[in-house]
Amino acid sequence: MFSGILKMKKVFAACALALSAFCVSAQADTLKVGSHPTFAPFEFVDSEGKAIGFDIDLINAIAKANGDTVEIVSMPFDGLIPALVTNQIDAIISGMTITDARKERVEFTDGYYKSIQSVLIRKADAEKFKKVEDLKGQKICTQIGTTGDKFARTLSEDVIAMNNEPDALMELRNGGCAALINDRPTNLYYLLQSKATEIGELKDDSLYLNPEFYGIAVNKNNKALVKRLNAGLEKIAASGELKSIHEKWFGVAD
């Protein structure tokens, strides 16, 4: 009889262990995702102080497809990668271009958005600046830490790196710089919102020769999360949700 009770206890223990393991695996992970919400329409803050935008909808959709949840952690753009490599956050989604330099420090998911650089100038200077090369040696405004900032420094040593796009655009409007360089969707969004009719986009086909891709950044030691995020990205692409998010923020499917 004692032997039978012992066997029963072992069975119950095994069942309890299996149930516990099932519960743990079934629990949703909460991903702490860093973002700098001053990069509309990808990430910005609404009137209630809530982070919204294409990137925010995207990471939430990916997480939901994987059975996870998201906590957005707002911080300066140039503080995102340091926070990631020190494990203060799990991932970054912030209109971050996949570059070789960044790949030395972090892992990236597959690219989820294709962009190019854009140059804004005062319309009064349209005859003076017809090509990107005409900006060599000029004072250029950028957003700190962006690929636009890096590109501007190949043209001029006189670069004013601002904390956000609205400040950079205001500097251009006030005559503090000759041009503003940033990713095209963001430049056009803020240009539209500001109603700055005196500002226009410099049209130069050479800007289209080097497209950029945004990716979600993850700590190099967490390749499992990269795979999980890529799997979620594939799921929402297949379901049509990615297309819907794109249409919501850009008015077109891709």
C-alpha positions as CSV (number, residue, x, y, z in Angstrom):
1,M,0.0,0.0,0.0
2,F,2.8,2.4,0.9
3,S,4.4,1.6,-2.5
4,G,1.1,2.5,-4.2
5,I,0.8,5.8,-2.4
6,L,4.4,6.6,-3.3
7,K,3.7,5.9,-6.9
8,M,0.6,8.1,-6.8
9,K,2.6,11.0,-5.2
10,K,5.2,10.7,-8.0
11,V,2.4,10.8,-10.6
12,F,0.9,13.9,-9.1
13,A,4.3,15.5,-8.8
14,A,5.0,14.8,-12.4
15,C,1.6,16.2,-13.4
16,A,2.1,19.3,-11.3
17,L,5.6,19.9,-12.9
18,A,4.2,19.5,-16.4
19,L,1.3,21.8,-15.6
20,S,3.7,24.4,-14.2
21,A,5.9,24.2,-17.3
22,F,2.8,24.6,-19.5
23,C,1.7,27.7,-17.5
24,V,5.1,29.3,-17.8
25,S,5.3,28.7,-21.5
26,A,1.8,29.9,-22.0
27,Q,2.5,33.2,-20.2
28,A,2.9,36.2,-22.5
29,D,6.3,37.9,-22.4
30,T,6.3,41.7,-21.9
31,L,8.9,43.2,-24.1
32,K,10.4,46.5,-23.0
33,V,10.9,48.4,-26.3
34,G,12.9,51.6,-26.4
35,S,11.8,54.4,-28.7
36,H,12.4,58.1,-29.2
37,P,8.9,59.4,-29.9
38,T,9.7,62.6,-31.9
39,F,9.9,61.0,-35.3
40,A,6.4,61.2,-36.8
41,P,4.7,59.4,-38.4
42,F,6.8,56.5,-37.0
43,E,6.7,57.4,-33.3
44,F,5.4,60.5,-31.6
45,V,3.3,61.5,-28.6
46,D,-0.4,62.3,-28.8
47,S,-2.2,64.9,-26.8
48,E,-2.5,62.5,-23.9
49,G,1.2,61.8,-23.8
50,K,0.8,58.3,-25.3
51,A,3.3,57.1,-27.8
52,I,1.6,56.4,-31.2
53,G,2.7,55.9,-34.8
54,F,3.6,53.4,-37.5
55,D,6.4,51.8,-35.4
56,I,4.2,51.6,-32.3
57,D,1.4,49.9,-34.1
58,L,3.9,47.6,-35.8
59,I,5.7,46.3,-32.7
60,N,2.3,45.9,-30.9
61,A,1.0,43.8,-33.8
62,I,4.1,41.7,-33.9
63,A,3.9,41.1,-30.2
64,K,0.3,40.2,-30.4
65,A,0.9,37.7,-33.2
66,N,3.5,36.0,-30.9
67,G,1.3,36.1,-27.8
68,D,3.4,38.8,-26.2
69,T,2.7,42.4,-24.9
70,V,4.8,45.6,-25.2
71,E,5.9,48.3,-22.8
72,I,7.2,51.3,-24.7
73,V,10.2,53.0,-23.0
74,S,10.8,56.6,-24.2
75,M,14.3,57.9,-24.2
76,P,16.6,60.0,-26.3
77,F,17.6,58.5,-29.7
78,D,21.3,58.5,-28.9
79,G,20.6,56.6,-25.6
80,L,18.7,53.7,-27.2
81,I,21.6,51.5,-28.2
82,P,23.5,52.0,-24.9
83,A,20.3,51.0,-23.1
84,L,19.9,47.9,-25.3
85,V,23.5,46.7,-24.9
86,T,23.3,47.1,-21.1
87,N,20.0,45.1,-21.0
88,Q,17.8,48.0,-19.8
89,I,15.4,47.3,-22.7
90,D,14.7,44.2,-24.8
91,A,14.5,45.9,-28.2
92,I,14.5,49.2,-30.1
93,I,11.9,50.4,-32.6
94,S,12.5,54.0,-33.5
95,G,12.9,54.5,-37.3
96,M,16.4,53.0,-36.9
97,T,18.2,52.4,-40.1
98,I,20.1,49.2,-40.4
99,T,23.8,50.1,-40.9
100,D,27.1,48.3,-40.7
101,A,28.2,50.4,-37.8
102,R,25.1,49.7,-35.8
103,K,25.4,46.0,-36.6
104,E,28.7,45.9,-34.8
105,R,26.8,46.6,-31.6
106,V,23.3,45.2,-32.1
107,E,21.4,42.6,-34.1
108,F,18.6,43.6,-36.4
109,T,15.5,41.9,-37.6
110,D,14.6,41.8,-41.3
111,G,14.0,45.3,-42.6
112,Y,10.4,46.4,-42.3
113,Y,10.4,49.8,-44.1
114,K,12.3,51.3,-47.0
115,S,13.3,54.9,-46.9
116,I,15.6,57.5,-48.5
117,Q,17.2,60.7,-47.2
118,S,15.4,64.0,-47.9
119,V,16.7,67.6,-48.0
120,L,14.5,70.5,-47.1
121,I,15.5,74.1,-48.1
122,R,13.9,77.5,-48.2
123,K,12.1,78.0,-51.5
124,A,13.9,81.3,-51.8
125,D,17.2,79.4,-52.1
126,A,15.9,77.0,-54.8
127,E,18.1,78.5,-57.5
128,K,21.1,78.4,-55.2
129,F,20.7,74.8,-54.2
130,K,19.6,72.5,-57.1
131,K,21.6,69.4,-56.1
132,V,22.8,67.9,-52.9
133,E,26.4,68.7,-53.9
134,D,25.5,72.4,-53.7
135,L,25.2,72.1,-50.0
136,K,28.9,71.4,-49.5
137,G,30.3,73.7,-46.8
138,Q,26.9,75.0,-45.9
139,K,25.4,75.0,-42.4
140,I,23.1,72.0,-42.3
141,C,20.4,71.1,-39.7
142,T,19.8,67.4,-38.7
143,Q,18.3,65.3,-35.9
144,I,21.0,63.9,-33.6
145,G,22.1,60.3,-34.0
146,T,20.3,59.8,-37.4
147,T,21.7,58.6,-40.7
148,G,20.7,62.0,-42.0
149,D,23.1,63.5,-39.5
150,K,25.9,61.2,-40.7
151,F,25.1,62.0,-44.3
152,A,25.2,65.8,-43.6
153,R,28.7,65.5,-42.2
154,T,29.9,64.1,-45.5
155,L,28.9,67.4,-47.1
156,S,29.9,69.9,-44.4
157,E,31.7,70.3,-41.1
158,D,29.1,72.9,-40.1
159,V,26.3,70.7,-38.9
160,I,23.7,71.6,-36.2
161,A,22.3,68.4,-34.7
162,M,19.0,69.0,-32.9
163,N,17.2,66.8,-30.5
164,N,14.1,66.5,-32.7
165,E,12.8,67.2,-36.2
166,P,10.4,70.1,-35.2
167,D,13.4,72.0,-33.7
168,A,15.5,71.4,-36.8
169,L,12.7,72.6,-39.1
170,M,12.2,75.7,-37.0
171,E,15.9,76.4,-37.2
172,L,15.7,76.2,-41.0
173,R,12.7,78.4,-41.1
174,N,14.4,81.0,-39.0
175,G,17.5,81.0,-41.3
176,G,19.8,79.3,-38.8
177,C,20.8,76.7,-41.5
178,A,20.7,76.3,-45.2
179,A,19.1,72.9,-45.3
180,L,17.6,70.2,-43.2
181,I,18.5,66.5,-43.8
182,N,16.4,63.7,-42.4
183,D,14.5,60.6,-43.5
184,R,11.9,61.5,-46.2
185,P,8.7,60.3,-44.5
186,T,9.5,62.4,-41.4
187,N,10.6,65.5,-43.3
188,L,7.4,65.4,-45.3
189,Y,5.2,64.7,-42.3
190,Y,6.5,67.6,-40.3
191,L,6.6,69.9,-43.3
192,L,2.8,69.2,-43.8
193,Q,2.0,69.6,-40.2
194,S,3.9,72.9,-39.8
195,K,2.3,74.5,-42.9
196,A,5.7,75.9,-43.7
197,T,4.8,77.0,-47.2
198,E,8.1,78.8,-47.5
199,I,10.0,75.5,-47.2
200,G,10.3,72.9,-50.0
201,E,12.1,69.7,-50.8
202,L,15.3,69.7,-52.9
203,K,14.7,67.4,-55.8
204,D,17.8,65.3,-56.6
205,D,17.6,61.9,-58.1
206,S,20.9,60.9,-56.5
207,L,19.1,60.6,-53.2
208,Y,17.1,57.6,-54.5
209,L,20.3,55.6,-55.3
210,N,21.0,54.7,-51.7
211,P,17.7,53.4,-50.0
212,E,17.7,52.6,-46.3
213,F,15.9,49.9,-44.4
214,Y,14.5,50.3,-40.9
215,G,14.9,47.3,-38.5
216,I,14.1,46.4,-34.9
217,A,17.3,46.3,-32.9
218,V,18.0,43.5,-30.4
219,N,20.9,42.7,-28.0
220,K,23.5,40.6,-29.8
221,N,23.1,37.9,-27.1
222,N,19.4,37.5,-27.8
223,K,19.2,35.9,-31.2
224,A,16.2,34.0,-30.1
225,L,14.2,37.2,-29.8
226,V,15.4,38.3,-33.3
227,K,13.9,35.0,-34.7
228,R,10.7,35.5,-32.7
229,L,10.3,39.1,-33.9
230,N,11.0,38.0,-37.5
231,A,8.4,35.3,-37.2
232,G,5.8,37.8,-35.9
233,L,6.7,40.2,-38.8
234,E,6.1,37.4,-41.3
235,K,2.7,36.5,-39.6
236,I,1.3,40.1,-39.9
237,A,2.6,40.4,-43.4
238,A,0.8,37.2,-44.4
239,S,-2.4,38.2,-42.6
240,G,-2.5,41.6,-44.3
241,E,-2.2,43.5,-41.0
242,L,1.1,45.0,-42.0
243,K,-0.5,46.4,-45.1
244,S,-3.3,47.9,-43.0
245,I,-0.9,49.6,-40.7
246,H,1.0,51.0,-43.7
247,E,-2.2,52.4,-45.2
248,K,-3.3,53.9,-41.8
249,W,-0.1,56.0,-41.5
250,F,1.0,56.6,-45.1
251,G,-2.3,56.3,-47.1
252,V,-0.8,53.6,-49.3
253,A,-0.2,49.9,-48.9
254,D,3.6,50.0,-49.3
